[in-house]
Amino acid sequence: MVGYRRLVGTRTRLVLLFGGRSAEHDVSCVSARHVAAAADKDRFEVVALGITRGGQWRLANLTDPLPDRLDADGLSVAPAEIFAEPDTVVFPLVHGPMGEDGTLQGLLEVADVPYVGSGVLASALCMDKAMAKLVCAQHGLPQCRYQTASADADVEAVAKAAIAELGLPLFVKPSNMGSSVGVSRAATESAVVEALRVASQYDETLIVEEAISGHEIEVSVLGNQEPKASIPGEIVPGAEFYDYADKYLTDGAKLLIPAEIPDEAAEQAQRLAVVAYQALRCEGMARVDFLYEPAGRGMLLSEINTIPGFTPISMYPKLWEASGLPYPKLIETLVALAVERYERRQQHGRTEL
């Protein structure tokens, strides 16, 4: 068991785990850089531990700005040595597969170290959008219509079946990916076929969804057994939809905080966000995304992100700031939740026989 003493005045060793082998490597580096800058240095000894695209673990030098990507710089280390230090809490900021999908969380469980965010099950479920949709459907959560397909299937046949059932235009996305990587909007049959081919480069399970004409709403959720929802925000894309470039490379998208929706719709988004968070057994933090049809079906759950972005333009910290919880206090709260869950789980089924 890692030594963790919850003492008043104890300076916690906060390990920011970033980078990773997925297509979201660069986004992760940006998130880590800004968490490192915002963390209260009187409360935290910040350690930056990066994973290169090739899977090497390296310590990054915090005296210099963290890199936009981690290739060969930094001292090679064994993660077990870093996690074994007393009073350590790990803050995983590795987005996408092999980071946000339960694999990294499993490593941290084996290492027996407190960590920020959801555990193995919730991380795996939320990363796999197809499985998350099934669980959420069992809990009666409203969602848009969709189909799933194997990346090995006949793309022409998949496209025809999806169009017959869902109409046009359609959104095509890999089931296990974030930051809109591999996502396409397709308005013709040939475009759907090409979108399926693009998405299949990133995952073996694909999702085809009906296009919703409405508002893109996001809610930040914070907590373990008694989660709270932030005020909703709204994304007004600068492109056809809120794609990777809109999120991280340009300033074309507008972030409206609070969302310009009726109070009843805002309350519905907050309520459904907490229901989805608990249905998927999330803990610590998550950003819950909706599509809102004002004159139609109302609030439709889109997806849940268990390691949301922490860049300067990321909605998760911005929504909590607007809800009265500034960025440094958000970090402190997330660390406290990590310790609370760790100590609680030590009391349930983790004693020596």
N, C-alpha and C positions, 0 to 999 in steps of 0.2 A: 504493500500500500504506500502510495506517495505521501510523504509527510505534508499535511496541510493544516496549518494552525489558523483558525479564524480569531485572530487577536486584534484588539483595537490598536490602530497605529501600525500594524504590520504592513510592510511594503510588499505587495504581491509581485511575483515574477510573471509577467504576461508575455507568453510566447505567441507572436503573430506568425501563423503558418500560411504561406502564400505561394503563388506560382502554380505549379502543377503541370500535368501532361496533356490537358484537354485544350480545345480550341479557345477557351476562355482564359488562358494563361495571362495575357497582357492586362485584362480587366482586373484579375486578382491582384496583380502587382500594384495597380493604381489604388485599389481599395486598401491594401496593406499600408501603402505610403501615407494615406490620409488618416487611418486609424492610429498609426505611430505618431503622427503630428498632433492628434487631438487628445491622446491619452495623458492623464494627469501624471506628470513625472514624480510628484511627491507621493503618489499612491502606488505607482507601478514602475517596476524595472522592466522596460520593454526590450524583448529579444526578438529579432527578425530572423525567422527560419524559412528559407525558400526551397522549393522543389523545382528543379530545372525541367525543361521539356523532355529531357532524356531520363528523368527520374532520379537524378542525384540530389542529395540533401545538402544544402549549404547555408552557413551563417552569413547574413548580409550585414554590412557595416552601417550602423545607424548614424555615424558622424557625417555621412554623405546621404543625399537623397536616395531612397530605394529605387532600383532600376525599373524601367517600364517593362522589361522582360528579364528573366534570369536564365542565363545560358551557362557561362563557365566561371563567372566571378564568385568570390567568396570562399571561405574555408570549408572543406568537406567535413561533415560530422555524421555521427551515428545518432539518429533521433532519440534512441533510448537514453543516451547520455543527457540530452537536453531535458527530456521529460522527467528524469529521475531526481532532478533538483527539488528540494523542499519548497513549499509555498508557491508552486507553479500552477498556473491556469493557462490552457491553450485556447487561442482564439483562431479557429479555422476560417480562412478566407479564400480557400481553394474552390473556385466555382466549377461546376460541370462534373462530368464523369471522373472517377478516381479522386474525388474530393468532396463533392456534395451528395454523393449517391450512397452513402453508408460505408464505403470501403475505408475511408480515412477515419470515420467515427469508430469503426471496428478496431482499427489499430490503436486508437486512443483508449478504447475500453480495455484492450489487452495490456496497454501500458499502465492502466490504472491511474489516470490523471484526469482531473476535472477539465471540461472543455465547454466552450460556449456553443449553444445551439442544440438542435435536435439530435436524438440518438440514431442508432443504426436503422431501425425499422422505419421511422418517420422520414429519415433522409432518403432511404431507398424508394419508398413509396412516392414521395413528392418529386424525386428526380425522374421517375418513370411515369410520365403523364398519363399513359394508358391505364396503368394500375390505379393511379390516384383517382381517375375518373370513375372507375368501378366502385371504389370504396365510397367516394362522395355520393354516387348514385344510391348506394345502399342507405345512406343517411338522409336521402330526400333532398339533397342540395340541387338547385336548378342549374343546368348546364346547357350549352349549345349542342346541337346535333353533330355527331361525328361518326367516323368509321376508323378502324385500324387495319393495317396491312403489314405483311412481311416485306422487308427490303428485297427479298429474293423472288417476290411474286411478279407476275406479268404486269408491268406498269400500265400497259394499254388497257388491260382488263380491269385493273383497279380503278383507273381514271374513269372509265365508262360507268362502272358500278357506283362510284361516289357521286358522279354528276347526276345519274338517274335518281339517286336517293336524296342528295343534298342540294342539287342545283349548282349554279355558278353565280358569282365567283366562289372559289374555295381557298382555304389556307391549308398548306401542307407543311408538316414539321416533323423532325425526328422526335421520338418519344423521350429519349434521354439526352437532353441538351438544354442549355439556358442561353440567356443574352440574345435571343432571337437568331442564334447561329443555325443555319440550314433551313430557316423558315422562308417560305415563299407565298405570295398571293397570286393566284392563277385565275384568269378570266376566260380561258378557252381550254378545250380538251388537250390540245398540244402543249399548252402551258402547264396543265396539271401533270401530264406525263413527264415533262422536264423537271417540274418541282419535285416529283417523286424520286427522280434520279438524283437530284441534288441532295435531298434529305437522306437518301440511302447511303451517302458518303459518311454520315455521322452516326447512324444507328441501324440496328437490324429490325426495329419496330417503328413503323411510321403512323402518323395520325393525319387524317384528312377531316377538316372541320368546315361547317358552313360559315360563310362570312356574315358577320353581324354589323348592321348599320347602327351605330350608336356611340356611346362614350366609353373610353378606356379608363377604368377606375382602379385605384390601388389603395390598399389599407395595410398599415404596418401593425403587426401583432407582437406583443411582448409579454413573457411570463411563462411559468411552468404549469402548475395545477390550477391557477386562477388567472388566465391570460386576459390582457386588456387590449382593446383596439384603438388605434389612433384615429384622428379625423381622416376622412377619405381625401385623396388627391386625384387629379385628373391629368391624363396625358393627351395632349393635342399633337399628333405626329406631324413632323415636317415633310414626311414622305407618304407613300400609300398606306403604310402602317408603321408602327414603332419598331423599326428594325435595328440591327447592330450599329450602323452608322449614326442613326438618330440618337441612340442611347449613349454612345461613347466618343464618336469622332466629330460630330458637328453640333451646332447649337440650334438646329432647325426645329426641334420639338419644343413645345411649351409645357411647363409644369404648372398646373393650376392648383394652388393650395389655399383654401379648401376647394374641393371639386365644385363646379357650378351645376349642382343638381339639387332637387328639392330636399328638404330636411328628412322627409319620410324615406327617400331613397338612400340618403346618407346613413340613416339609422339602420336600414335594411343591410347595407354593405357591411357595417360594423358588426351586426349580429351574425350574419352569414360567415364573415371572416373568422369569428371565434368558433363557430360550429365546425367549419372546415378544419381549422387548426387542431381542434380537439379530436375530430373524427380520424385524422391522420396521425394522431399522437405526437404532434409537434411540441417542442419545448424550447425555451430560451427566446427564440425570435423566428419570424417568418414574414414575408410580404405576400399578401393574398391579392390576386388580380382578378378583376371582373370586367365583363362587357355589359353595358347598361342600355337597354332598349326602352326609351321613355314612353313610347306609345305602344309597346309590345309586351314582352314577357318580363320586363323589369330587370333585376340584377341577375346576371348569369355568371357563375363561377368559371374562370378561365384556367388558372393554375396557382400553385403555391410554391414559393421559392424559399428554401430553408437557409440558404446563405445569400441573402440579397446583397446587391452592390453597396459599397461604402465610399464611393467616389463623391466629389463635391456636388455632382448633379444627380446623385442617386436618391430615389424617393424614400427609401426606408429611413435614413437619418433625418431627411428634410421633414417628413411627416411627423416624427416625434418632436423635432424642434418646434414645429407649429403647434403641437399638442402640449407644449410646456416642458419638454425634456430635452435640454441642449445636448449636443454631441458628446462632450466629455462625461456628462452624467449618464448618458445612454450606455457608454462603454462600462462605467462603474456598475450600472444595473445589470448588464449582461454578465459580467464577471461574478457578481453576487448570485445571480440565478444559476450559473454553472456550479458554484460551490454548494449552493443549497441542494441542487439535484444530486450532486456527487455524494453528499453526506446522507441524504435521504435514501439513496439506492444502496449505500453501505449497510443500511439497517434492514434491507429486504432481500434475503436470499444470497447475501455475499459474505456470510460468516464462515469461518473455517469449520470443517466437520471434525 
